[in-house]
Amino acid sequence: MSEAKRFYVTSPIYYVNDKPHIGHAYTSLACDALARFMRLDGREVMFLTGTDEHGQKVEKAATAAGEAPQDFVDRISEPFRGLSKLLAFTNDDFIRTTEPRHKTSVQQLWRELVARDQIYLGTYAGWYSVRDEAFHAESELVDGKAPSGAPVEWVEEPSYFFRLSAWQDRLLAFYDENPDFVLPGSRRNEVVSFVKGGLDDLSVSRTSFKWGVPVPDDPDHVMYVWIDALTNYLTGVGYPDTGGAGYRRFWPADVHIVGKDILRFHAVYWPAFLMAADLPPPRRIFAHGWWTNEGQKISKSLGNIIDTSALVERYGVDQVRYFLLREVPFGNDGDFSHRAMVSRANNDLANDYGNLVQRVLSMINRYCGGAVPAPAANDGCHVDPSVLDAVISLRHAHGLLRKVRPLMQRQAFHSALERIWLVVKEANVNVDHLAPWVLRKSDPERMKEVLYALAEVIRHLAITSQPFMPESTARILDQLAVPEDQRTFAHLNPGNRVTDENSLAPGTPLPKPEGVFPRYVEHGAEAAR
Ligand code: MSP
């Protein structure tokens, strides 16, 4: 497979100081939708996620829990691994920074930096925020706190420094040469102006605590948790074995998807570390926005953390996946509310998509003897070409992937779903206007053509929307008797002919149709509200 055909996507690795919540699920979900899309599009994909287990923040959480750090991280990383099962994520690997493979990798990167004189020993005196695991200059503080509002403490200790200041021009040139390195564009501007403002050398080791990867040849120091954490992206593809298949196939990563709060680490420090070690930087950093809960900032102290498993249990896995990717343009902040969630589940899924599938499949079941309609063959096609003018949604279903692909290549998930929904809605209009239940009496041959065309629209819609709603779309494709090995984008009709070799085979028996997107019904107290 050629290099262009490969795709490497990563989520951030999550701090194991707490239970996974909607914010964590969101970043991984975006990666999953992208990974699934690229696989269906014929690319060889590597999707990496995992947990960030070192640093002062995790050490403090372990102490608070009265556990040894290793026992604590072993226990807390499990629910993060469990997110994949809960939300149907298809990550190819799950990395933990306490694994030996990672320690080897990050120590090697350190050695490469030392060998190139990119790291020197000095003394750090300044502010540190444990919550953000970030150093802050006095001038950055706002009312004595970090810009994020996190408390800071004064730190004065021997420290190794990375010569970040020397990379300012190279970074600016790199952003210039790669205009889509940071998306969305507004975030790119933020990064560029931060770098233009001047960069200080970065403290990359600590001596005041122990829970980290030891600095090679100086065990009094542990590495700063961000140099440790970022290197997971290399470890995941087999670094330091740069001759190995993983690294050669997948590095540089195509996209690191991250939240806006950790953009600076990814878009400034990470490419600088890599360039300084003579390794290619990733191709893109996409920074998404933050979710609030019913208008309020999500925080442990407010007690309004949205627990992912409760969410999935209440609304359904595909409903949650759809909501998160459709409700908010990827990159913007968004608000989670029960009302908005129910509205998406009931309007977009149950009414629009669900109804289309249900109506068409039940008509086929009742009027066509429970088998794919079999209109009289026409010029080697299964249906008369004129049906494309009547069932206009089929023409658009054929062209759908061409519209959706460039959107997915820019992580515009919401726009991709909007595109898909244009066809869903159009198909519903086609059903209403063409009224197969009327044709059944007036022109049964035409009815078969129309229902056949609509079944093809549904096949296209289901195949194209698999990355977003994998479980429901699998059930739709089962109901159309589409074999499991015929569900990739290569099985979509590019639209040169009304039907092609992948089109539904007339006469194929179909299982009895069942609803796929149930309506959410309010119960008890909720209903009274
Ligand atoms: N460990 C670091 C990342 C290291 S990557 C080399 C970290 N971990 S985290 O657990 O605090 O956050 C991980 C991700 O969750 C971030 O991308 C962050 O933006 C995201 N979210 C946490 N809360 C969020 C919301 N309320 N909304 C959306 N995403 C949020 O940072």
Residues whose N, C-alpha, C, O or C-beta is under 5 A from the ligand:
A	BS01	MSP	P12 I13 Y14 Y15 G23 H24 Y26 T27 D52 A229 L230 V258 G259 K260 D261 I262 G289 W290 W291 I298
